[in-house]
Every structure is written in structure tokens, then in C-alpha cells.
Amino acid sequence: MSDATDRSLHDESAERRPAPARAPRGRGTGWQIAHRFERSQRESVDDGWGHDDSGDNDWADPAAAVRTEVRLETCSEILTRNDSPDLPFEWSINPYRGCEHGCIYCYARPTHSYLNLSPGLDFETRLVAKVNAADRLRVALCRPSWRPQSINLGSATDAYQPVERELRLTRGLLEVLHEAGQPVSIVTKSGGIVRDLDLLGEMAQRRQVVVFISVTTLDAALGRILEPRAAAPQRRLDAIRRLAEAGVWVGVNVAPVIPFVNEPEIERILATAAEAGARSAHWTVLRLPWEVAPLFRSWLAEHFPDRAERVMARIRDMRGGKDYDANFRDRMRGAGPWAQLIRQRVEKAAARVGLSREVPALDASAFRPPRAPQAPGAPEQGSLF
């Protein structure tokens, strides 16, 4: 990969060194929290051997940068079926596992446990890239059993995270979707989506794409500690503007709403997004499944010690007295008076600035199976039509 100073291919034999408790520069957390399947617990102890006089020991300095490692992987399937009744799609695609954005609140962090990696620092620094994603999508869409319906891109980890600039896996997937006339909804907090306006614009004309841009805060300083490698707020607003100018239906996600952190910004985010060209408004409240809860509490104690208890008390008010309730009915929006207040604020603010709650239905009538993937070195097969 080209940026050798910041990113290296994953080496399975590389020794894992203990991370500092404080977040390294540009990361959401420095905690290599043990995942829930681990049978043993490890604790880092500073015995003095990590320090030298050269100042070159990154791991001895909590502020030092930590490189991103990317493991290239071939997958057997790229489409994942969703059976959650609170999600508006049945099929999704995630070309990456782990996410370099480093959002401390990310509900996908616990998925790194299935790789025997930490949902903490590992999640944002040890990524998996599904390098044959586009070919596997071609195979899936060519199957006689496929019934065209909208697919969601980026439901778990961001398909436009920084590594996409080099690997272009999302671009390859969009090319297949565009060729097949296959509808897709995209969720991202990256301004990098504008790279693909050539494809998205044409798909929008055929009513085959909608995009949702997550705007968590308009405060750049808060964004740097809450989601350190995600696009700055202004870049996300610029992406909304450019998508809208290209004719793409774009909605804004105020997600997640965190009481006393970004919650005071709800009305301003919606008004600013509407001015940029957003046409619909959506929101979720903070979710803290599994290892995300202790990671978030640690982050709160470091950055907002004066209000940490108030924040957690309000979260528990919306979660039946717990840090998290996985009940499908309430997990996205919460329950109780505080959740109802947030709902009312979002709906009233959206109505004031003309943001709809509805999203247009996508058109699958023009779908046709894409070309099947070609074997390496094989001549390209022509079409009869």
C-alpha cells in the first residue's frame, strides 16, 4: 500500500504490543479491551523496559501514532441477510471488517471478537478487506434465485473509510450495481463518497440509489475526539451538497444522539443539513452493546468527567435502567420520557426546515444480471444483446 508511514499489510506473525490506556494520536481509544470470548485476561504493566533515551519508542508515548494494519481476505459470500425487524433492508454488503474512523460509540466494535481481536484499539487499527467483493457480488446477482430488491451498503462498517481511497473495493461494488441496475442504499460519514458521483448520479436518474450521511456534530473539536478519523463536519455537509446537486436523494442521520454531548445540537444539525440539500431526517440514540459500554464509559471519564454520570444516567433512563437493551422495538430509538423528548425534537425540527421522514422507494424493474466474473487470464466473453 502506498502510505507506508501510516498503514502496513497485516503480518500474522507480528508481535502484538500492549497499547497505552490513553488514546494514541488519531485514534478513538488506546484500550485493548479483552473481548467476551477470551478465556484469559491480560494486564499491561510498565516495568521501565519500554523507555529509552532516543524518544523513538511509540508505544511508550501514549500520544504516539499507531499504524493501521490491513489483512487482505477473499470471502465466499458478500451479501449478508438481515433478519432484524427494525432495519428497513433484507440484504447488506460490508466490504471491510473493522473501521479506521475510530468512532468510540460504534456498535460494530464487538464484531471484532469473532476475529479473536479486541473491540478496542484493534477494531480501528487491524482491518480486514474483502478483496474479491465485486466478483462475489457478480456471482450473487447472477443466481437464478436472486430477486431484485434494495441492498444496503455500509450497514456495519463504513464502506468509504480511509483505506477505500487505495483499495477501491466500494468503487468496484458500485460498478457492479450500476451495471446490473441493482438498487442500493448507502450509509456513510465520509466525504469520500463524492468520488463516485459519476455512478451515483446516473443511478439516481434511474431511481436506484439513496444516500444517508451521518452528521454527529457540527463541532470539529468534539468530532476529533468522538470519531477521530471520520470526515470533518464541513466535509460531510459538502458531500450532502454535491450529492444533492447531482440529483441524488440524500438524507441526514443525526446518529447517534448522546445526551449532553451532541444532543444539544439536534436542531442546528438538521437545519444546516437541510440548507446543504438534505431531503430527509433520521436519527438513532446511542447503543452500547457488549464491549462498547466500558469503552464509552472510559472515554466519557477522560473527556467529560464533569458530566459523565449525568450522561450515563440519561442513557439508562432510555434503556430500562441498563447501559443497553437489545430489544428490537427500542434499541434504535430508546424508550421512556427522554427518548420521547428526542423524538419530538427531531420531528419538529425536521418539519420546520422541510425535511421529510419518508424515503422514496427504489426501482428494481430495470435489473438484469451483470456479466459473470471472468477467470484470470480468460478472454472476456461478449454479450448477445
BASE-901526 format. One line per field, with one value per residue (C-alpha): x, y, z. Coordinates in nm, 4 decimals, decimal comma, m for minus. Example, Ala and Ser with C-alpha at 12.3 -4.5 7.8 and 13.67 -1.06 7.14 Angstrom:
<nodes>
px c(1,2300 / 1,3670) .
py c(m0,4500 / m0,1060) .
pz c(0,7800 / 0,7140) .
</nodes>
This chain:
<nodes>
px c(0,0000 / 0,1287 / 0,1183 / 0,3922 / 0,4178 / 0,0596 / m0,0529 / 0,1029 / m0,0240 / m0,1164 / 0,1543 / 0,0070 / 0,3448 / 0,3887 / 0,4077 / 0,1134 / 0,2411 / 0,0346 / m0,1482 / m0,1449 / m0,4576 / m0,4969 / m0,5973 / m0,2970 / m0,2958 / m0,5844 / m0,7496 / m1,0731 / m0,9281 / m0,5980 / m0,7607 / m0,7082 / m1,0130 / m1,0499 / m1,3303 / m1,6104 / m1,4823 / m1,1358 / m1,0614 / m0,7731 / m0,7270 / m0,4081 / m0,2974 / m0,0184 / 0,2418 / 0,5148 / 0,8424 / 1,0583 / 1,1941 / 0,9676 / 1,1524 / 1,4762 / 1,6711 / 1,6072 / 1,2439 / 1,1625 / 0,9509 / 0,5971 / 0,4414 / 0,5978 / 0,4329 / 0,0527 / 0,0208 / 0,2231 / 0,0556 / m0,0375 / m0,0176 / m0,3187 / m0,2730 / m0,4868 / m0,5325 / m0,6421 / m0,9020 / m1,1080 / m1,4661 / m1,7056 / m2,0149 / m2,0521 / m2,4281 / m2,5435 / m2,9072 / m3,0655 / m3,3496 / m3,3747 / m3,7289 / m3,6129 / m3,3927 / m3,5512 / m3,3496 / m3,3060 / m2,9622 / m2,6427 / m2,2801 / m1,9795 / m1,6531 / m1,4440 / m1,4299 / m1,3175 / m1,3230 / m1,0419 / m1,2779 / m1,2361 / m1,5776 / m1,5819 / m1,9552 / m1,9526 / m2,1975 / m1,9953 / m1,6887 / m1,7954 / m1,7828 / m1,4026 / m1,4393 / m1,5213 / m1,1732 / m1,0172 / m0,9266 / m1,0049 / m1,3141 / m1,0972 / m0,7853 / m0,7748 / m1,1118 / m0,9792 / m0,6207 / m0,6444 / m0,8774 / m0,9899 / m1,0508 / m1,2601 / m1,0614 / m1,2893 / m1,6056 / m1,7047 / m1,6624 / m1,8683 / m2,1406 / m2,1477 / m2,1917 / m2,4716 / m2,6640 / m2,6317 / m2,8007 / m3,1482 / m3,2662 / m3,1854 / m3,4954 / m3,4031 / m3,4583 / m3,2674 / m2,9286 / m2,7699 / m2,4014 / m2,2165 / m2,4624 / m2,1905 / m1,8597 / m1,8158 / m1,7633 / m1,5833 / m1,3375 / m0,9843 / m0,8437 / m1,1034 / m0,9019 / m0,6374 / m0,8229 / m1,1340 / m1,3449 / m1,6576 / m1,5980 / m1,5847 / m1,9114 / m2,0842 / m1,9702 / m2,1402 / m2,4578 / m2,4627 / m2,4153 / m2,6954 / m2,9449 / m2,9482 / m3,0925 / m2,8751 / m2,8924 / m2,5644 / m2,4869 / m2,1601 / m1,9991 / m1,7222 / m1,6881 / m1,5123 / m1,8432 / m1,8280 / m1,5538 / m1,8275 / m2,0666 / m2,0343 / m2,2014 / m2,4324 / m2,5681 / m2,6691 / m2,8202 / m3,0161 / m3,1676 / m3,2948 / m3,4171 / m3,1691 / m2,9820 / m3,0396 / m2,7602 / m2,7645 / m2,4862 / m2,4342 / m2,3662 / m2,2966 / m2,1816 / m2,1028 / m1,8277 / m1,4970 / m1,3222 / m1,5812 / m1,5627 / m1,1868 / m1,2240 / m1,5588 / m1,4803 / m1,1145 / m1,0571 / m1,4006 / m1,4582 / m1,4851 / m1,8405 / m1,7898 / m1,6766 / m1,9925 / m2,2074 / m2,0142 / m2,0858 / m2,4583 / m2,4464 / m2,2632 / m2,4839 / m2,7960 / m2,6614 / m2,6017 / m2,9662 / m2,9063 / m3,1710 / m2,9692 / m3,0858 / m2,9110 / m2,8618 / m2,8259 / m2,6666 / m2,6063 / m2,7724 / m2,5708 / m2,7335 / m2,5425 / m2,2688 / m2,4121 / m2,7804 / m2,7929 / m2,7043 / m3,0042 / m3,1893 / m2,8789 / m2,7579 / m3,0936 / m3,1196 / m2,7641 / m2,8107 / m3,1374 / m2,9632 / m2,6966 / m2,9581 / m3,0647 / m3,4228 / m3,4975 / m3,4061 / m3,3286 / m3,1804 / m3,0804 / m2,9825 / m2,6552 / m2,6249 / m2,3755 / m2,3750 / m2,1183 / m1,7682 / m1,8822 / m2,0247 / m1,6950 / m1,5102 / m1,7599 / m1,7638 / m1,3844 / m1,3995 / m1,6558 / m1,4441 / m1,1433 / m1,3094 / m1,6204 / m1,5558 / m1,7846 / m2,0907 / m2,0058 / m2,2536 / m2,5316 / m2,4746 / m2,4870 / m2,7922 / m2,9845 / m2,8711 / m3,0016 / m3,3268 / m3,3746 / m3,2626 / m3,4797 / m3,2144 / m2,9364 / m2,6478 / m2,8118 / m3,1316 / m3,1195 / m3,4990 / m3,5697 / m3,8582 / m3,6454 / m3,2775 / m3,2524 / m3,4619 / m3,4745 / m3,7811 / m3,9152 / m3,9576 / m3,6081 / m3,6363 / m3,9795 / m3,8378 / m3,5606 / m3,8142 / m4,0305 / m3,7349 / m3,6150 / m3,9593 / m4,0441 / m3,7047 / m3,7214 / m4,0695 / m3,9570 / m3,6817 / m3,8749 / m3,7042 / m3,9231 / m3,9413 / m4,0020 / m3,7517 / m3,8508 / m3,8919 / m3,6146 / m3,6872 / m3,5705 / m3,7627 / m3,4549 / m3,2443 / m3,0585 / m2,7863 / m2,4355 / m2,1616 / m2,0272 / m1,6743 / m1,4009 / m1,1328 / m0,7851 / m0,6329 / m0,9532 / m1,0710 / m1,3721 / m1,6981 / m1,9129 / m2,2832 / m2,5538 / m2,7595) .
py c(0,0000 / 0,3444 / 0,5210 / 0,3242 / 0,5656 / 0,5083 / 0,1716 / m0,1706 / m0,5064 / m0,7290 / m0,9709 / m1,2614 / m1,3296 / m0,9723 / m0,9417 / m0,7637 / m0,4943 / m0,3528 / m0,0311 / 0,2726 / 0,3319 / 0,6786 / 0,7032 / 0,7320 / 1,0237 / 0,9982 / 0,7012 / 0,6639 / 0,4516 / 0,3057 / 0,0278 / m0,3247 / m0,4351 / m0,8130 / m0,9472 / m1,1539 / m1,4879 / m1,4664 / m1,7261 / m1,5350 / m1,1730 / m0,9731 / m0,6556 / m0,4256 / m0,3290 / m0,0722 / m0,2253 / 0,0506 / m0,1520 / 0,0280 / 0,3587 / 0,4586 / 0,7787 / 0,8064 / 0,9130 / 0,6691 / 0,4266 / 0,4990 / 0,2526 / 0,4213 / 0,7503 / 0,7448 / 1,0244 / 0,8456 / 0,7308 / 0,3650 / 0,2194 / 0,0667 / m0,2944 / m0,4339 / m0,8048 / m0,8885 / m1,1641 / m1,3487 / m1,4145 / m1,6842 / m1,4619 / m1,0825 / m1,0467 / m1,0775 / m1,1429 / m0,9307 / m1,0647 / m0,7670 / m0,6285 / m0,2744 / m0,2402 / m0,1385 / m0,3766 / m0,7520 / m0,7630 / m0,5739 / m0,5513 / m0,4629 / m0,4763 / m0,4096 / m0,5545 / m0,3045 / 0,0690 / 0,3215 / 0,6065 / 0,5039 / 0,6231 / 0,5429 / 0,4692 / 0,2279 / m0,0587 / m0,2760 / m0,2901 / m0,6212 / m0,7954 / m0,7955 / m1,0514 / m1,3117 / m1,2498 / m1,3020 / m0,9326 / m0,6584 / m0,4425 / m0,1580 / m0,0407 / m0,3496 / m0,2609 / 0,0647 / m0,0425 / m0,4065 / m0,4172 / m0,6905 / m0,6042 / m0,8424 / m0,8039 / m1,0204 / m0,8372 / m0,7219 / m1,0684 / m1,2297 / m0,9702 / m1,0579 / m1,4231 / m1,3455 / m1,1240 / m1,3793 / m1,6554 / m1,7528 / m1,7335 / m1,3621 / m1,1451 / m0,7781 / m0,5638 / m0,2849 / m0,3708 / m0,1621 / m0,0737 / 0,0081 / m0,1122 / m0,2175 / m0,0542 / 0,2454 / 0,1475 / 0,4802 / 0,4650 / 0,5959 / 0,2657 / 0,2762 / 0,5515 / 0,2918 / m0,0399 / 0,0890 / m0,2094 / 0,0035 / 0,1526 / m0,1985 / m0,2913 / 0,0220 / m0,0581 / m0,3976 / m0,2471 / 0,0229 / m0,2318 / m0,4528 / m0,1755 / m0,3030 / m0,0572 / 0,0333 / 0,2493 / 0,3816 / 0,4955 / 0,6806 / 0,9583 / 1,0067 / 1,2862 / 1,0336 / 0,9255 / 1,2198 / 1,0332 / 0,8107 / 1,0832 / 0,9674 / 0,6357 / 0,7677 / 1,0451 / 0,8016 / 0,5592 / 0,8474 / 0,9302 / 0,5713 / 0,5871 / 0,3194 / 0,4882 / 0,6836 / 0,8056 / 0,8817 / 1,0991 / 1,0735 / 1,4115 / 1,3524 / 1,7026 / 2,0387 / 2,0969 / 1,9997 / 1,9766 / 1,7301 / 1,5344 / 1,4889 / 1,3012 / 1,1319 / 0,9984 / 1,0904 / 0,9689 / 1,0374 / 1,3350 / 1,6758 / 1,8130 / 2,0620 / 1,7885 / 1,5897 / 1,8939 / 1,9500 / 1,5860 / 1,6413 / 1,9493 / 1,7802 / 1,4707 / 1,6859 / 1,8906 / 1,5641 / 1,4669 / 1,2038 / 1,1810 / 1,2332 / 1,2123 / 1,3205 / 1,0856 / 1,2513 / 0,9406 / 0,8564 / 1,1107 / 1,1213 / 1,3085 / 1,6214 / 1,5561 / 1,6137 / 1,6099 / 1,9936 / 2,0197 / 1,8289 / 2,1318 / 2,3002 / 1,9830 / 1,9353 / 2,2994 / 2,3041 / 1,9737 / 2,0958 / 2,4108 / 2,1920 / 1,9942 / 1,7021 / 1,5926 / 1,3571 / 1,3326 / 1,0226 / 0,9553 / 0,6885 / 0,7131 / 0,5791 / 0,1999 / 0,0336 / m0,3422 / m0,5726 / m0,4210 / m0,0803 / 0,0100 / 0,0036 / 0,1669 / 0,4529 / 0,4960 / 0,5190 / 0,7784 / 0,9817 / 0,9778 / 1,1041 / 1,3763 / 1,4778 / 1,3935 / 1,6777 / 1,5238 / 1,1538 / 1,0398 / 1,2573 / 1,1174 / 0,7557 / 0,8243 / 0,9557 / 0,6631 / 0,4228 / 0,6195 / 0,5266 / 0,1648 / 0,0422 / 0,1180 / m0,0649 / 0,0512 / m0,1255 / m0,3065 / m0,5131 / m0,5271 / m0,4775 / m0,2431 / 0,0081 / m0,0493 / 0,2189 / 0,4932 / 0,4009 / 0,4157 / 0,6389 / 1,0169 / 1,1123 / 0,9039 / 1,0554 / 1,4057 / 1,3376 / 1,2007 / 1,5112 / 1,7443 / 1,5675 / 1,5541 / 1,9178 / 2,0490 / 1,8457 / 1,9752 / 2,3368 / 2,3065 / 2,0909 / 1,7574 / 1,4554 / 1,1391 / 0,9349 / 0,7954 / 0,7234 / 0,3628 / 0,2466 / 0,0977 / m0,2590 / m0,3014 / m0,2399 / m0,5072 / m0,7518 / m0,9922 / m0,8490 / m1,0197 / m1,3207 / m1,2765 / m1,3887 / m1,6369 / m1,4781 / m1,4658 / m1,5751 / m1,3691 / m1,1508 / m1,3028 / m1,0837 / m1,0233 / m1,1387 / m0,8278) .
pz c(0,0000 / m0,0831 / 0,2553 / 0,4242 / 0,7156 / 0,8280 / 0,7019 / 0,6519 / 0,5347 / 0,8249 / 0,9303 / 1,1253 / 1,2880 / 1,4106 / 1,7870 / 1,9481 / 2,1796 / 2,4663 / 2,3811 / 2,6088 / 2,8130 / 2,6669 / 2,3006 / 2,0654 / 1,8251 / 1,5772 / 1,7499 / 1,9415 / 2,2198 / 2,3342 / 2,5324 / 2,4037 / 2,5945 / 2,6211 / 2,4055 / 2,5537 / 2,4217 / 2,5752 / 2,8410 / 2,9954 / 3,0943 / 3,0325 / 3,2029 / 3,0810 / 3,3395 / 3,2780 / 3,4039 / 3,2572 / 2,9661 / 2,7204 / 2,7634 / 2,6029 / 2,5534 / 2,1807 / 2,2018 / 1,9200 / 2,1234 / 2,0029 / 2,2430 / 2,5437 / 2,4428 / 2,4795 / 2,2231 / 1,9543 / 1,6341 / 1,5825 / 1,2337 / 1,0610 / 0,9507 / 0,6685 / 0,6089 / 0,2548 / 0,2565 / m0,0036 / 0,1004 / m0,0161 / 0,0085 / 0,0143 / 0,0651 / 0,4261 / 0,5070 / 0,7777 / 0,9914 / 1,2278 / 1,2114 / 1,2952 / 0,9856 / 0,6526 / 0,4342 / 0,3997 / 0,2353 / 0,3107 / 0,1962 / 0,4109 / 0,2146 / 0,5282 / 0,8785 / 1,1385 / 1,0726 / 1,0771 / 1,1635 / 1,5281 / 1,6491 / 2,0192 / 2,0128 / 1,7158 / 1,7724 / 1,5301 / 1,7568 / 1,9207 / 1,5800 / 1,6040 / 1,8819 / 1,6148 / 1,4702 / 1,8152 / 1,8139 / 2,0616 / 2,0026 / 2,1336 / 1,9527 / 1,7261 / 1,5741 / 1,4325 / 1,3546 / 1,2381 / 0,9403 / 0,7030 / 0,3371 / 0,1257 / m0,1928 / m0,4112 / m0,3026 / m0,6526 / m0,8063 / m0,5306 / m0,5836 / m0,9546 / m0,8641 / m0,6179 / m0,8604 / m1,1411 / m0,9419 / m1,0640 / m0,7029 / m0,6704 / m0,6532 / m0,7140 / m0,4066 / m0,2394 / m0,0874 / 0,1872 / 0,1602 / 0,4823 / 0,7457 / 0,9934 / 0,8987 / 0,6708 / 0,3077 / 0,2497 / 0,5388 / 0,4620 / 0,3285 / 0,0480 / m0,1212 / m0,2047 / m0,2251 / m0,4092 / m0,3086 / m0,2709 / m0,6143 / m0,7610 / m0,5898 / m0,7207 / m1,0736 / m1,0490 / m0,9001 / m1,1692 / m1,4484 / m1,3165 / m1,2435 / m0,8862 / m0,6263 / m0,3272 / m0,0182 / 0,1229 / 0,4776 / 0,5388 / 0,7379 / 0,4817 / 0,2324 / 0,0081 / m0,1406 / m0,3838 / m0,5711 / m0,7124 / m0,8252 / m1,1861 / m1,0984 / m0,8264 / m1,0488 / m1,3220 / m1,0707 / m0,9158 / m1,2545 / m1,2671 / m0,9039 / m0,7990 / m0,5120 / m0,1917 / 0,0374 / 0,4082 / 0,5501 / 0,9255 / 1,0868 / 1,4544 / 1,5435 / 1,3866 / 1,6435 / 1,4819 / 1,8216 / 1,9509 / 1,6258 / 1,6626 / 1,9910 / 1,9197 / 1,5698 / 1,5113 / 1,1528 / 1,0119 / 0,7827 / 0,9483 / 0,9788 / 0,6959 / 0,4574 / 0,5295 / 0,4609 / 0,1377 / 0,0438 / 0,1061 / m0,1154 / m0,4005 / m0,3897 / m0,3970 / m0,6886 / m0,8773 / m0,8284 / m0,5586 / m0,2868 / 0,0307 / 0,3905 / 0,7084 / 1,0037 / 1,3432 / 1,4819 / 1,7485 / 1,9769 / 2,3010 / 2,5901 / 2,6994 / 2,4390 / 2,0902 / 2,1856 / 2,2253 / 1,8541 / 1,7144 / 1,5776 / 1,4386 / 1,2615 / 1,0909 / 0,9838 / 0,8467 / 0,6613 / 0,5076 / 0,3880 / 0,2262 / 0,0332 / 0,2544 / 0,1936 / 0,4815 / 0,8502 / 1,0563 / 1,3979 / 1,6467 / 2,0105 / 2,1471 / 2,1573 / 2,3941 / 2,3233 / 2,4807 / 2,4951 / 2,3667 / 2,7098 / 2,9075 / 2,6169 / 2,6060 / 2,9843 / 2,9825 / 2,7026 / 2,8965 / 3,2114 / 3,0145 / 2,8076 / 3,0045 / 3,3711 / 3,4821 / 3,3172 / 3,2791 / 3,5442 / 3,4019 / 3,0523 / 3,1697 / 3,3874 / 3,0867 / 2,8711 / 3,1358 / 3,1500 / 2,7827 / 2,8320 / 3,1167 / 3,3790 / 3,1909 / 2,9745 / 2,6803 / 2,5906 / 2,2696 / 2,2328 / 1,8617 / 1,9359 / 2,1289 / 2,0552 / 1,7845 / 1,9489 / 2,3179 / 2,5434 / 2,8173 / 2,8575 / 2,7406 / 2,4240 / 2,3559 / 2,4020 / 2,1496 / 1,9020 / 1,9372 / 1,8954 / 1,5799 / 1,4235 / 1,4997 / 1,3910 / 1,0692 / 0,9913 / 1,0438 / 0,7829 / 0,5370 / 0,5950 / 0,5273 / 0,7331 / 0,4180 / 0,1689 / m0,1925 / m0,2984 / m0,5274 / m0,8691 / m0,9350 / m1,2599 / m1,4793 / m1,3092 / m1,5283 / m1,4139 / m1,4577 / m1,6527 / m1,4655 / m1,3256 / m1,5638 / m1,4669 / m1,4508 / m1,7981 / m1,9725 / m2,2724 / m2,1994 / m2,3184 / m2,5411 / m2,4955 / m2,7357 / m2,6598) .
</nodes>
